[in-house]
Amino acid sequence: MVLPNEIWMEIFAHADLRTLYAASLASRLLHATSCDAFIPHVGWKNPEGARQHILTFWSRYPEKCKRMRTLSMQFMPQPKGQAIPFEAHREIFTSMAMFGGLVEMVLCNITVPDSFFVLLNKLPRLRRLSVRQAVIPRPPETLSSPPPLESLILAFLTPRHGREHAYSPYFLHLFPSTNSIKIDWDPCPHGGPLPTTSLCSPTYLSMGDDHMEFTWPSNVYLQALSRFDLNNLEHLVVNAPWLTFPPFPEEYPTHVFSSKLPRLRTLFAPLEMVFALVRSSSALTSVSVQGGILYTERALRLVDDLQRFCPLLTTLAFTLVLWDKSVVWDNSVVRSISERLPHLEALEILYHQCDPACTSPCKPSQQLCASDLSKFSNLHTLHIHPFPPVAWEGFFLAPPPQTPGHRDDFASTPCAMRLAVETLTGSSRTLERVRLAYDHDASQTWVRVEGEWKAVEERHMDIEWSSASILSEDLRYVM
């Protein structure tokens, strides 16, 4: 049966780019009908290709320009020591004004010309803007017709050569009403005049990068927070990846954070930053600590602070560097949590190592006292297991060698794992999802279905509230 072109075009309108590309190579008919579906999504990998595409297609078919919705310009980095003239891409940005229907624009490894800010005034439908690893000219004070951005990503931006101390290349102030912001670090780091007013008032803010290592990242990011109006902030993510891996640097106490966070509900941040921020928000419902906690005493202090300042807390996640003897023998951490935070609904405790002095073949999660779990009145999700290897792979690192005696073949069999889950959860009727010692290797979660525990496949990195969450792709340096 031969379908009319109109039906093929409707099918292709709902297909992803990979499917469209495959279909375009199948036959001349499908190539002709799928080409129009490619138009809303355009990607340029180098300036020469962009110029040729504009000259040979878009200039010849200006009526199709209004259909473009997504434009990605991710050029290859220049060889080290080779500079690009500031206005090298000016003609490309001037031509982009014809794409007035753009909804999303991604720029990477580009020297942005002065005309970029003029272009933004001509994109009234632009909702998502990402600019990474770019050289930015001095931003204006305001835009005459700023697009109503919903999401703004700015990372690894530099001012033009020779002007490092003249201005900040982070142009957050041009979009004060943007709800979602992602930046790599302090938006005013280059020695220029600090803003007299807040840059913007986001509801979601993510900060972090995998390219720089600060001695005290919590202090750096707390200073960056001072640039924003925090009255509307609901979700804060701060990721300093080097705190997650050996040698697990320890931060010194941060300065007092005086601002208020009246609407902050979810927090993912290094431990010292969590200590500083929990005092500023009584609305927190979810706290995830990024980086390994070196000492059990620090974990206990965290629990105490959360009890004092976070009455609405329902989700807690953190990682211990060493599951030591005190934790194994008297369950001090879990017991403290069960007594001080009995209303938790989800709890995750990861660990990098077991104390070699622990001679039992069972994992820490199998030595927990079921009576402690019975104190949680609403706990439905429990994760207690070694730090997941997939988090190391996310940063192209090899997991460290396991502690001798860390593996037990019998305990890792399906029957033994099911028995461990049933034994641990026997006194808890509310638990519905459990991940224990060996589940992180199998990428599985135990789910209670009609009273019986069943193993289901679930990648650890799909658990958004986990303390092992890796840095967003948007904030990684592209080599």
DAHUSUL-V842234 format. One record per residue. RES is the residue in one letter. D_FIRST is the distance of its C-alpha to the first C-alpha in Angstrom with 2 decimals. Layout:
res:RES d_first:D_FIRST
res:RES d_first:D_FIRST
This chain:
res:M d_first:0.00
res:V d_first:3.81
res:L d_first:6.40
res:P d_first:9.77
res:N d_first:12.59
res:E d_first:14.55
res:I d_first:12.46
res:W d_first:12.58
res:M d_first:16.25
res:E d_first:16.89
res:I d_first:15.62
res:F d_first:17.78
res:A d_first:20.63
res:H d_first:21.18
res:A d_first:20.88
res:D d_first:24.08
res:L d_first:25.24
res:R d_first:24.72
res:T d_first:20.99
res:L d_first:20.74
res:Y d_first:22.68
res:A d_first:20.59
res:A d_first:17.32
res:S d_first:19.21
res:L d_first:20.04
res:A d_first:16.65
res:S d_first:15.59
res:R d_first:16.88
res:L d_first:14.01
res:L d_first:14.50
res:H d_first:18.20
res:A d_first:18.37
res:T d_first:16.63
res:S d_first:18.52
res:C d_first:21.85
res:D d_first:22.54
res:A d_first:22.25
res:F d_first:24.95
res:I d_first:27.32
res:P d_first:28.73
res:H d_first:29.82
res:V d_first:31.95
res:G d_first:34.28
res:W d_first:37.00
res:K d_first:38.85
res:N d_first:41.58
res:P d_first:43.23
res:E d_first:42.38
res:G d_first:38.65
res:A d_first:39.07
res:R d_first:40.99
res:Q d_first:38.53
res:H d_first:35.56
res:I d_first:37.53
res:L d_first:38.61
res:T d_first:35.41
res:F d_first:32.87
res:W d_first:34.44
res:S d_first:37.17
res:R d_first:34.74
res:Y d_first:32.34
res:P d_first:34.81
res:E d_first:32.55
res:K d_first:30.36
res:C d_first:33.49
res:K d_first:33.56
res:R d_first:30.30
res:M d_first:31.82
res:R d_first:32.78
res:T d_first:33.86
res:L d_first:35.94
res:S d_first:37.37
res:M d_first:40.10
res:Q d_first:41.23
res:F d_first:43.24
res:M d_first:44.93
res:P d_first:48.57
res:Q d_first:51.19
res:P d_first:53.44
res:K d_first:56.57
res:G d_first:59.23
res:Q d_first:56.99
res:A d_first:56.92
res:I d_first:54.41
res:P d_first:55.90
res:F d_first:55.67
res:E d_first:53.76
res:A d_first:51.50
res:H d_first:48.33
res:R d_first:49.61
res:E d_first:47.31
res:I d_first:44.22
res:F d_first:45.43
res:T d_first:46.37
res:S d_first:42.85
res:M d_first:41.37
res:A d_first:42.78
res:M d_first:39.71
res:F d_first:37.65
res:G d_first:39.16
res:G d_first:36.31
res:L d_first:36.87
res:V d_first:36.96
res:E d_first:37.76
res:M d_first:39.69
res:V d_first:40.78
res:L d_first:43.55
res:C d_first:44.94
res:N d_first:47.46
res:I d_first:48.06
res:T d_first:51.26
res:V d_first:50.76
res:P d_first:52.32
res:D d_first:54.40
res:S d_first:51.59
res:F d_first:49.56
res:F d_first:51.44
res:V d_first:51.00
res:L d_first:47.24
res:L d_first:47.23
res:N d_first:48.62
res:K d_first:45.57
res:L d_first:42.93
res:P d_first:43.26
res:R d_first:40.12
res:L d_first:40.97
res:R d_first:41.16
res:R d_first:41.24
res:L d_first:43.36
res:S d_first:44.14
res:V d_first:46.75
res:R d_first:47.88
res:Q d_first:50.18
res:A d_first:50.90
res:V d_first:54.01
res:I d_first:54.54
res:P d_first:56.88
res:R d_first:59.30
res:P d_first:57.37
res:P d_first:58.60
res:E d_first:60.32
res:T d_first:57.52
res:L d_first:54.33
res:S d_first:54.42
res:S d_first:50.93
res:P d_first:49.84
res:P d_first:46.24
res:P d_first:46.09
res:L d_first:45.29
res:E d_first:44.35
res:S d_first:44.54
res:L d_first:46.75
res:I d_first:47.08
res:L d_first:49.99
res:A d_first:51.00
res:F d_first:53.19
res:L d_first:54.08
res:T d_first:57.10
res:P d_first:59.11
res:R d_first:59.69
res:H d_first:62.09
res:G d_first:65.70
res:R d_first:65.03
res:E d_first:64.57
res:H d_first:67.33
res:A d_first:66.52
res:Y d_first:63.49
res:S d_first:60.75
res:P d_first:57.24
res:Y d_first:55.76
res:F d_first:54.93
res:L d_first:54.45
res:H d_first:56.88
res:L d_first:54.42
res:F d_first:52.18
res:P d_first:54.65
res:S d_first:52.20
res:T d_first:49.49
res:N d_first:48.79
res:S d_first:47.63
res:I d_first:49.65
res:K d_first:49.45
res:I d_first:52.20
res:D d_first:53.67
res:W d_first:57.31
res:D d_first:60.00
res:P d_first:58.62
res:C d_first:62.13
res:P d_first:63.23
res:H d_first:64.33
res:G d_first:67.75
res:G d_first:66.96
res:P d_first:68.23
res:L d_first:66.88
res:P d_first:65.10
res:T d_first:67.45
res:T d_first:64.79
res:S d_first:61.94
res:L d_first:58.86
res:C d_first:56.40
res:S d_first:55.94
res:P d_first:52.83
res:T d_first:51.71
res:Y d_first:50.16
res:L d_first:52.02
res:S d_first:51.29
res:M d_first:53.72
res:G d_first:53.92
res:D d_first:53.25
res:D d_first:53.36
res:H d_first:55.25
res:M d_first:58.69
res:E d_first:61.19
res:F d_first:63.68
res:T d_first:66.84
res:W d_first:66.55
res:P d_first:62.97
res:S d_first:63.76
res:N d_first:66.40
res:V d_first:64.07
res:Y d_first:61.29
res:L d_first:63.74
res:Q d_first:65.03
res:A d_first:61.52
res:L d_first:61.05
res:S d_first:64.06
res:R d_first:62.10
res:F d_first:59.86
res:D d_first:60.37
res:L d_first:59.73
res:N d_first:60.06
res:N d_first:56.31
res:L d_first:55.43
res:E d_first:53.62
res:H d_first:52.14
res:L d_first:53.94
res:V d_first:52.76
res:V d_first:55.19
res:N d_first:54.30
res:A d_first:56.84
res:P d_first:55.16
res:W d_first:58.34
res:L d_first:59.97
res:T d_first:57.48
res:F d_first:58.39
res:P d_first:61.73
res:P d_first:64.47
res:F d_first:63.64
res:P d_first:65.90
res:E d_first:67.90
res:E d_first:68.18
res:Y d_first:71.40
res:P d_first:71.59
res:T d_first:70.04
res:H d_first:71.79
res:V d_first:71.79
res:F d_first:68.70
res:S d_first:70.04
res:S d_first:66.94
res:K d_first:65.38
res:L d_first:61.80
res:P d_first:61.64
res:R d_first:57.88
res:L d_first:57.13
res:R d_first:55.22
res:T d_first:53.75
res:L d_first:55.62
res:F d_first:54.72
res:A d_first:57.58
res:P d_first:60.31
res:L d_first:63.11
res:E d_first:65.78
res:M d_first:63.46
res:V d_first:62.66
res:F d_first:66.42
res:A d_first:66.86
res:L d_first:64.00
res:V d_first:64.24
res:R d_first:67.53
res:S d_first:65.84
res:S d_first:63.16
res:S d_first:63.66
res:A d_first:60.03
res:L d_first:58.59
res:T d_first:56.34
res:S d_first:54.95
res:V d_first:56.89
res:S d_first:55.66
res:V d_first:58.17
res:Q d_first:56.88
res:G d_first:58.83
res:G d_first:60.98
res:I d_first:64.04
res:L d_first:66.93
res:Y d_first:69.32
res:T d_first:69.08
res:E d_first:71.60
res:R d_first:69.19
res:A d_first:66.51
res:L d_first:69.12
res:R d_first:70.11
res:L d_first:66.48
res:V d_first:66.34
res:D d_first:69.63
res:D d_first:68.45
res:L d_first:65.23
res:Q d_first:67.27
res:R d_first:69.61
res:F d_first:67.23
res:C d_first:63.78
res:P d_first:64.15
res:L d_first:60.44
res:L d_first:59.21
res:T d_first:56.51
res:T d_first:54.98
res:L d_first:56.97
res:A d_first:55.97
res:F d_first:58.18
res:T d_first:58.78
res:L d_first:62.07
res:V d_first:63.03
res:L d_first:65.03
res:W d_first:64.88
res:D d_first:68.64
res:K d_first:71.16
res:S d_first:71.96
res:V d_first:68.35
res:V d_first:67.94
res:W d_first:71.28
res:D d_first:71.66
res:N d_first:68.16
res:S d_first:69.85
res:V d_first:66.71
res:V d_first:64.62
res:R d_first:67.73
res:S d_first:68.50
res:I d_first:64.98
res:S d_first:65.07
res:E d_first:68.45
res:R d_first:67.88
res:L d_first:64.17
res:P d_first:63.54
res:H d_first:60.87
res:L d_first:58.39
res:E d_first:54.86
res:A d_first:53.61
res:L d_first:55.78
res:E d_first:55.07
res:I d_first:57.78
res:L d_first:56.78
res:Y d_first:59.30
res:H d_first:59.51
res:Q d_first:62.28
res:C d_first:64.27
res:D d_first:68.04
res:P d_first:69.17
res:A d_first:72.04
res:C d_first:69.58
res:T d_first:69.90
res:S d_first:67.76
res:P d_first:64.56
res:C d_first:62.68
res:K d_first:60.89
res:P d_first:62.28
res:S d_first:59.55
res:Q d_first:60.66
res:Q d_first:64.30
res:L d_first:63.76
res:C d_first:65.75
res:A d_first:63.72
res:S d_first:66.48
res:D d_first:65.69
res:L d_first:62.07
res:S d_first:63.26
res:K d_first:64.86
res:F d_first:61.48
res:S d_first:60.74
res:N d_first:57.20
res:L d_first:56.01
res:H d_first:52.40
res:T d_first:51.48
res:L d_first:53.73
res:H d_first:53.14
res:I d_first:56.06
res:H d_first:55.29
res:P d_first:55.77
res:F d_first:54.31
res:P d_first:50.65
res:P d_first:50.05
res:V d_first:46.82
res:A d_first:49.05
res:W d_first:50.84
res:E d_first:47.64
res:G d_first:46.62
res:F d_first:49.56
res:F d_first:49.21
res:L d_first:52.37
res:A d_first:53.24
res:P d_first:54.37
res:P d_first:58.12
res:P d_first:59.39
res:Q d_first:59.79
res:T d_first:63.27
res:P d_first:64.81
res:G d_first:64.27
res:H d_first:61.35
res:R d_first:59.01
res:D d_first:59.46
res:D d_first:57.14
res:F d_first:57.93
res:A d_first:57.44
res:S d_first:53.96
res:T d_first:52.64
res:P d_first:50.21
res:C d_first:52.91
res:A d_first:55.52
res:M d_first:53.29
res:R d_first:52.45
res:L d_first:56.16
res:A d_first:57.11
res:V d_first:54.75
res:E d_first:56.02
res:T d_first:59.62
res:L d_first:59.38
res:T d_first:57.54
res:G d_first:59.43
res:S d_first:61.62
res:S d_first:58.86
res:R d_first:56.73
res:T d_first:54.92
res:L d_first:53.38
res:E d_first:49.62
res:R d_first:48.65
res:V d_first:50.80
res:R d_first:50.67
res:L d_first:53.66
res:A d_first:55.08
res:Y d_first:52.40
res:D d_first:49.31
res:H d_first:49.06
res:D d_first:48.51
res:A d_first:45.76
res:S d_first:44.11
res:Q d_first:44.35
res:T d_first:45.75
res:W d_first:47.28
res:V d_first:46.03
res:R d_first:47.85
res:V d_first:45.54
res:E d_first:47.36
res:G d_first:50.57
res:E d_first:49.27
res:W d_first:48.70
res:K d_first:45.40
res:A d_first:44.45
res:V d_first:41.29
res:E d_first:39.95
res:E d_first:40.95
res:R d_first:41.66
res:H d_first:45.10
res:M d_first:44.04
res:D d_first:41.85
res:I d_first:45.14
res:E d_first:45.91
res:W d_first:49.49
res:S d_first:50.51
res:S d_first:53.56
res:A d_first:51.64
res:S d_first:49.00
res:I d_first:48.53
res:L d_first:48.72
res:S d_first:45.74
res:E d_first:43.74
res:D d_first:44.58
res:L d_first:48.26
res:R d_first:48.15
res:Y d_first:49.41
res:V d_first:46.79
res:M d_first:48.38
